[in-house]
Amino acid sequence: MTTHAGRTYVVTGSASGIGAATAALLRAQDAKVIGCDLTDAEVTADLATPAGRRSLVEQVTAYGPIDAVLAIAGGGKTGLLETNYFGAVATLEGLRPLLAQSLAPRAVAVSSTSALAPADERIVQACLDGDEAAAVAHLAADPEAGGPAGGYGIAKRALNRWVRRAAPTPEWAGSGIALNIVAPGVVDTPAAAYILTDENIRRAVESVAPQPFGGFPGRPEWVAELICWLAGPDNRFVTGQIIFADGGSEAVAVGDLHWR
């Protein structure tokens, strides 16, 4: 079993859902957790804004050395690209210099099976180009661009691609930092309440995205366990991966033609 004792973990989105479950699991294993959220956290900052992102990095830096960054904050009805993509990337990039000082530095971002939905590649590319104004403007001009998953799915697809690009580079793998994605399916969190509390929406989502292993919805702690292993020192060989923790939903959707 991976030991987290004595390590310091930065967890964004720590006040609820998967972030809260991850922070609780780490603390139960004697890790130091620097929780980050809008409220009820050691670091309070709004990742939907450039100023909030800078504030998060400044506040975390004041704590001193860290061993892992878990960029879990996301969801929401507004600021979908701003929080889910630009906020996550700014967190990872801004704290990477601190990570590089650790003996076993690790980073994990949380995506979603929503990244599998069709997406407007103009918006994805604007995200990858770091052009936040253009990405947000494109989405505002065409809110249906992301299909059923909307801007949330676009942001998560862009995040997947950013991690795949960044993970094997000298700045990450070359510095000994493992960087991975965990992509949950539908999990019982406040962010998923609009799905789970409306029986019609719940049935519709479950029919198009079934979770044959574990049930619908999943539990936050099930996803947290995977995040913690990827972020721990026993992960010595896994980087650049998008790992679906979704009860088999991605396997149903993609089938056996995943590799090209």
Disulfide bonds with the S-S distance in Angstrom:
none
